[in-house]
Amino acid sequence: MEVDDLGGFVETLRKAGLRFRNDIVTGFGGKQILLDDPAGNPIELFEPPSK
């Protein structure tokens, strides 16, 4: 799932009690983190690099 502000979105979700598998990973292709849905399935949150 692509988002515009990954850091802000993750902070909001953490405050709501959602759990993540890792910390935000940053690279040349952008930023990403894995979130667990209620059934334990991973959902990737992704912020593309700035242009």
C-alpha positions in Angstrom: 0.0 0.0 0.0 1.5 3.3 -1.1 1.4 6.3 1.3 2.7 9.9 1.1 4.1 10.2 4.7 5.2 6.8 5.9 6.6 8.0 9.2 3.5 9.9 10.2 1.2 7.1 9.1 3.2 4.5 11.1 3.1 6.8 14.2 -0.7 7.1 13.8 -1.2 3.3 13.5 1.1 2.6 16.4 -0.9 4.9 18.6 -4.0 3.0 17.5 -2.3 -0.3 18.8 -1.3 -1.8 15.5 1.8 -4.0 15.4 4.7 -4.0 12.9 7.2 -6.7 12.0 10.1 -4.3 11.6 11.2 -0.7 11.7 11.1 1.5 8.7 13.7 0.5 6.1 15.0 3.3 3.9 16.9 2.8 0.6 17.3 4.2 -2.9 13.8 2.9 -3.9 12.0 4.6 -1.0 10.9 3.6 2.5 8.9 0.5 3.6 7.7 -1.3 6.7 5.6 -4.4 7.3 2.4 -4.3 9.2 0.5 -7.4 10.5 -3.3 -7.4 9.7 -5.7 -9.0 12.3 -5.1 -12.5 10.8 -1.3 -12.1 11.0 -0.9 -11.5 7.2 1.9 -9.0 6.3 0.9 -5.7 4.6 3.7 -3.6 3.1 3.4 0.1 3.6 5.6 2.0 1.0 6.6 5.6 0.5 8.3 6.2 -2.9 11.5 8.3 -3.0 11.2 12.1 -3.3 11.4 13.4 -6.9 
